[in-house]
């Protein structure tokens, strides 16, 4: 939507995503080809 900020879009989407995720059972995911970049106290994936 023109004129809407990304933050506003996220605020509208967050409750919808939360409701959808609440209906899913936990599952295991395997990430292949993912690299990490270590920092002083944490890391970026």
ChimeraX attribute file (.defattr): number of C-alpha atoms within 10 A of each C-alpha:
attribute: neighborCount
match mode: 1-to-1
recipient: residues
	/A:1	6
	/A:2	4
	/A:3	5
	/A:4	8
	/A:5	10
	/A:6	10
	/A:7	9
	/A:8	9
	/A:9	11
	/A:10	11
	/A:11	11
	/A:12	11
	/A:13	11
	/A:14	11
	/A:15	11
	/A:16	10
	/A:17	11
	/A:18	10
	/A:19	10
	/A:20	10
	/A:21	11
	/A:22	9
	/A:23	8
	/A:24	8
	/A:25	6
	/A:26	8
	/A:27	5
	/A:28	5
	/A:29	6
	/A:30	6
	/A:31	7
	/A:32	6
	/A:33	5
	/A:34	7
	/A:35	9
	/A:36	8
	/A:37	8
	/A:38	10
	/A:39	8
	/A:40	5
	/A:41	5
	/A:42	7
	/A:43	9
	/A:44	8
	/A:45	7
